[in-house]
Amino acid sequence: MSAQAPPELSKEHRRELARAYKLLERDSLATKLAEWAGKPLENVLSHIPGPLRARAERAIEKAILECLKIAVNSFKDAPQRRPRTGFAALTAGLAGGVGGLLGAAALPLELPVTTILMLRAIADIARHYGEDLSRLEARLACVEVFAHGADKREDMGYYASRALLGRLSADLSALLLQKGAAGAAAPATAALSGEVATRFGVVVWERTAASALPLVGAAGAAAINVSFMNHFQRVAHGHFMVRRLERIYGVEAVQARYEALVEAGREREETAQLRGREDRKRTGSRNGSRATA
């Protein structure tokens, strides 16, 4: 007996998945901030003192762990409504503006506030797409957004990343079912929070580098924090769009269609790069001909 083919997505849902793909695979926050700053952010990061970097790393880990504790202990009940993303971004911008007055040294104070605001906004987006936040798995999916917002690794796309985070989340869920809230201090919690914090930390450092540029000041830091918040809200929209479609069609059907979009995008990018090289080669040949004429 042959295996049944996965159901085909409707035209409307194919368009929705294409939107989710663009939200999840679009240019990284680092690219946008580097364009805004006019220079690679790595140059700025190399000048951040070691002790300050160590304090900031601890702040990142603490912020994600706090988010995980909130997720484990459940969010407050709220009606399903359109996400108030503008309000969340404005509040994060104010926090970033205060941090901008004090510079990178304010990160351990400002980041926990911004991260909790972001988690609340992400939870609002999750509800909008029909997630049942009384379920621990759905709440942990909110925390996973912080990891999905980092640059995509060449060897780990969106679904591979979800599989890894899903295994860590499943381990934590099983432990919590067995031991209750006391299990939140177990190694399974450290494993999930550590994986999320590592990836989230990359984006935090990109934001920190942009905020540390000369002449940025409080207003610039606020604008950067709004971009930071908006970036993760876009990722949350994409992530929960995909999960909603999976609840309708099953993971296999949605994943197959998503990976087809990834492959098509990769082919377009390779074609564009090839054309760019050919154009540069033709330009170089014309310049060489003029020089010898």
Secondary structure, 3 states (H helix, E strand, C coil): CCCCCCCCCCHHHHHHHHHHHHHHHCCCHHHHHHHHHCCCHHHHHCCCCHHHHHHHHHHHHHHHHHHHHHHHCCCCCCCCCCCCHHHHHHHHHHHHHHHHHHHHHHHHHHHHHHHHHHHHHHHHHHHHCCCCCCCHHHHHHHHHHHHHCCCCECCECHHHHHHHHHHHHHHHHHHHHHHHHHHHHCHHHHHHHHHHHHHHHHHHHHHHHHHCCCCCHHHHHHHHHHHHHHHHHHHHHHHHHHHHHHHHHCHHHHHHHHHHHHHHHHHHHHHHHHHHHHHHHHHHHHHHHHHHC
